[in-house]
Amino acid sequence: MADEELVALYWTVSGPTEAHTGREWSLFDFGDRCAEASKVGFRGIGLWHTDLEHVLENRSLSEMKRILDANGLTYLQLEFLEDWFLDPDDERRRASDERRRLLFEAAAALDALHIKIGNIPGTPCELGRVTERYGELCAEAAQHTKAEIVYEFMPFDVNVRSLDAVLAVVEGAGADNGGIAVDTWHASKLAITPDDLRRIPLRWLRWVELSDGRFEDMADPVDETVNHRRLPGEGEFDIRGYVEVCREIGYLGPWGVEVLSQELRDLPMGEIFSRSYETTAAQFDAIAA
């Protein structure tokens, strides 16, 4: 592997959780996760908001920061914020604003690389309003943290599920701390090829997540998305192609590993971390720098 740095994202290494359907916080201790990540070669980890809340029941943000630093973990991803584009008097928006405050506070204290946002529930909204609210979100975030606010487009997002749409949002907002999160699972499912990514100006390519799978959709798209992804190199997607194009564009940031897989979650913690790192690192070995 070359000099690329990998980040073990939350759902990849959370262990026996119930992604989006039940208990979302990890049974693996935060300190143990950090130690295991460092041991196998990861340079950072990710935290889902529900798990962050659970960790904070027994640890302070300052203690969490000491654990990250002690294990040499440079990068932290925080997620996930949704419903941020709804009207302020909407009950869902009020809940989102509470989560927003938590994520901003944690991002500042933990020196997070970015906060990932989007529209997992698929709530409809006019694109102009999404763009306006995204700009407002980025502006507010800048008052609290240096973390970037990266928009993850996906099939479930009825407003932003294409390169045209996500570029319209980030370019329309024009925020210095805003940008696009590319997930190879979502891109592949949306038939966005590696070459298509060349349309993204480097300024807006802020984050890349690697995840493999198969092109043919399963009967239940939600079940497939949260339980049946594959580790990079173990599916049909052109992971090496996405990596190569992102490199050619000029992307120099770390790479997230996001594999939501029931099979992976059922493995012992050490094997989860080691397999996730080794399979992903192999995708870079095959590409000339």
Secondary structure, DSSP 8 states (H G I E B T S, - for coil): --S--EEE-HHHH--S--TTTS--S-SS-HHHHHHHHHHHT-SEEEEEHHHHHHHTTTS-HHHHHHHHHHTT--EEEEEEE-STTS-TTSHHHHHHHHHHHHHHHHHHHHT-SEEEE--TT-----HHHHHHHHHHHHHHHHTT-S-EEEEE--TT-SSS-SHHHHHHHHHHH--TTEEEEEEHHHHHHTT--TGGGGGS-GGGEEEEEE-B--SS--S-HHHHHHHB-B-TTSSSS-HHHHHHHHHHHT--S-EEE---BHHHHTS-HHHHHHHHHHHHHHHHHTS--
